[in-house]
Amino acid sequence: MKKMGVILMAVLMLISLILCSCGKVTNEKVTLSEVTRSVFYAPQYAAINQGFFDEEGITLELSNGQGADKVMTAVISGQVDIGFSGPEACVYVYNEGKEDYAVVFAQLTKRDGSFLVGREPEPDFKWENLKDKYIIGGRKGGMPEMTLEYVLRKHKLEPNVDLTVDTSVQFAVMAGA
């Protein structure tokens, strides 16, 4: 009798386990706002297109914030779960004394994703060639613009003294400008 009770209990547990795993599995939705479309995010795009997020039970909703300031606004307002942008946006919000500020929790790329491009080829480019030139630098205080100024100074060029760095062009339209 005792043996029959153990067998019955094991069968009931097995049936319960099988029935519990019959439920419909739904993916968790994660919204992500990236600062721009960039070749530096290529691994993410490949993972999306190869279905890796779906395999992990994640439905990824991707949007283009068109600038770190807009990405940070979307994160803080709860419109998105995760924002890809430079760390400066978090610092600015924190420095404003906000109680609900975002936290940088991962490094996405090893280097800044900016390129210095010109209208004419310069096969023998030297940094001093930029003297008296006009460069669109991005949003004032944004990571691309701060990195540009750092690199210019490293090469002994003072922004807005030795060359013009324009920070009036919106990030989203820089490529067309």
C-alpha positions in Angstrom: 0.0 0.0 0.0 2.8 2.4 0.9 4.5 1.6 -2.4 1.3 2.3 -4.3 1.0 5.7 -2.6 4.5 6.7 -3.6 3.9 5.7 -7.2 0.6 7.6 -7.3 2.3 10.7 -5.8 5.1 10.5 -8.4 2.6 10.2 -11.3 0.5 13.1 -10.0 3.7 15.3 -9.7 4.7 14.3 -13.2 1.3 15.2 -14.6 1.4 18.5 -12.7 4.8 19.3 -14.1 3.7 18.5 -17.6 0.6 20.6 -17.4 2.4 23.5 -15.8 4.8 23.7 -18.7 2.0 23.8 -21.3 1.3 27.5 -20.8 1.9 30.0 -23.5 5.3 31.7 -23.2 5.2 35.4 -24.0 8.3 37.5 -24.7 9.2 40.3 -22.4 9.0 43.6 -24.3 12.0 45.9 -24.0 12.1 49.3 -25.5 15.5 50.7 -26.5 16.3 54.2 -27.8 19.6 54.6 -29.5 21.2 58.0 -30.0 21.7 57.4 -33.8 21.9 54.6 -36.3 25.6 53.6 -36.2 27.9 51.0 -37.6 29.2 50.7 -34.1 25.9 49.1 -33.1 26.2 46.5 -35.9 26.3 43.5 -33.5 23.0 44.6 -32.0 21.4 44.9 -35.5 22.8 41.4 -36.4 21.4 39.9 -33.2 18.0 41.4 -33.9 17.9 40.2 -37.5 19.2 36.7 -36.6 16.4 36.4 -34.0 18.7 36.1 -30.9 16.6 38.4 -28.8 13.5 36.3 -29.6 15.3 33.1 -28.7 16.0 34.7 -25.3 12.3 35.6 -24.8 12.8 39.3 -25.6 10.8 41.4 -28.0 13.0 44.4 -28.7 11.4 47.6 -29.8 14.2 49.8 -31.2 13.8 53.6 -31.8 16.2 56.4 -32.9 16.3 59.1 -30.3 18.3 61.5 -32.6 20.6 62.8 -29.9 21.7 62.0 -26.3 19.4 64.7 -24.8 16.3 63.2 -26.4 17.4 59.6 -25.4 17.8 60.7 -21.8 14.4 62.4 -21.8 12.8 59.2 -23.1 14.5 57.2 -20.4 13.6 59.5 -17.5 10.0 59.9 -18.7 9.6 56.1 -18.9 9.0 56.0 -22.6 11.8 53.6 -23.0 13.5 51.0 -20.8 17.1 51.5 -22.0 18.9 54.3 -23.8 22.1 54.1 -25.8 24.0 57.4 -25.6 27.1 59.0 -24.2 27.5 59.2 -20.5 27.3 63.0 -20.5 23.5 63.0 -20.6 23.4 61.1 -17.2 25.9 63.6 -15.8 23.9 66.6 -16.9 20.7 65.2 -15.3 22.5 64.3 -12.1 24.1 67.8 -11.9 20.7 69.4 -12.2 19.9 67.8 -8.8 17.2 65.5 -10.2 16.2 62.7 -7.7 15.2 60.3 -10.5 18.3 60.2 -12.7 19.6 57.5 -15.1 22.6 55.4 -14.3 25.3 54.3 -16.7 25.5 50.5 -16.3 27.4 49.3 -19.4 30.0 50.4 -22.0 28.7 49.7 -25.5 31.6 50.7 -27.6 35.3 51.0 -27.0 35.8 54.3 -28.8 33.8 57.3 -29.9 31.8 56.6 -33.0 32.6 59.9 -34.8 34.4 60.3 -38.1 36.1 63.4 -39.5 35.0 63.7 -43.2 35.7 66.3 -45.8 34.3 67.3 -49.2 37.6 66.6 -51.0 40.1 63.7 -50.6 43.2 64.4 -48.5 45.5 61.4 -48.9 48.3 63.1 -47.0 46.1 64.4 -44.1 47.7 66.1 -41.2 45.9 67.6 -38.3 47.4 71.0 -38.9 45.5 71.0 -42.3 42.4 71.8 -40.2 43.8 75.3 -39.4 41.3 78.0 -40.5 38.7 75.3 -41.5 35.0 75.0 -40.5 33.9 71.8 -38.7 30.4 70.8 -37.7 31.0 69.5 -34.2 27.6 68.4 -33.0 25.6 69.5 -30.0 27.6 71.7 -27.6 28.5 69.5 -24.6 27.7 66.3 -26.4 30.1 63.4 -26.3 31.0 63.7 -30.1 31.7 67.4 -29.7 33.7 67.0 -26.5 35.8 64.2 -28.0 36.4 66.3 -31.1 37.7 69.2 -29.0 39.9 66.9 -27.0 41.5 65.4 -30.1 42.0 68.9 -31.7 43.7 70.1 -28.5 45.8 67.0 -28.4 47.0 68.0 -31.9 47.7 71.6 -30.8 44.6 73.1 -32.4 42.4 75.4 -30.2 38.7 75.1 -31.2 37.2 78.4 -32.3 40.7 80.0 -32.3 42.6 78.0 -34.9 39.5 76.6 -36.6 35.7 77.0 -36.3 33.7 74.3 -34.5 30.0 74.9 -35.2 27.7 73.5 -32.5 24.5 74.9 -33.9 23.6 72.0 -36.2 21.2 69.4 -34.7 22.7 65.9 -34.3 20.1 64.3 -36.5 20.9 66.5 -39.5 24.7 66.6 -39.3 25.3 64.1 -42.1 23.3 66.1 -44.6 24.9 69.4 -43.5 
